[in-house]
Amino acid sequence: MYNTLSVEVKGDRYYLKDSGSGKECVLLLHGWPDDSNLWRNQVSALVDAGYRVICPDLLGYGLSDQPQDIERYTIFALANDIISLLDSLGLDKVHLVAHDYGAVIGWEIATVYSTRLKSFVTMSVGHLACLLDLSFDILRYEWIYFLNIHQVAPQLYRPHSAPLTVTIGYYGSKF
């Protein structure tokens, strides 16, 4: 149903699946900790509907390279890499569908490279600007962003760390 390709971007190899033809192209970005196989059930429906479908393994996932330089994993760098992938495939505009971690990258692409998108669908992750309206409900459902922004998450995952109880808001909810 698709060809497997390896494309070099900034010295790193991206592995991707490409159906090769179609009236328009749909680019599917997976989330964490998945790889391009996440989309295996959607690819055939999109190809049957006449779309070219491209599913890359994001850098550090699946068969794509896993560079040691952490600067290669910033949202800005990854969004730029995806645009470079499109350029190397000769694609000007795509329909972008992105899930989870891929959706965060997708929001950056939609913001910085909007002219490269025909449409954008995000699943599981809203725009980070929603965090500007901090409320109990936001913290309850988007707590992972809060923990990472304030460097709390690394403390939680340290071996042999004491249990942590966090009380948020006046509800006294404990995580």
Secondary structure, 3 states (H helix, E strand, C coil): CCEEEEEEECCEEEEEEECCCCCCEEEEECCCCCCHHHHHHHHHHHHHCCCEEEEECCCCCCCCCCCCCHHHHCHHHHHHHHHHHHHHCCCCCEEEEEECHHHHHHHHHHHHCHHHEEEEEEECCCCHHHHHCCCHHHHHHCHHHHHHHCCCHHHHHCCCCCCCCCEECCCCEEC
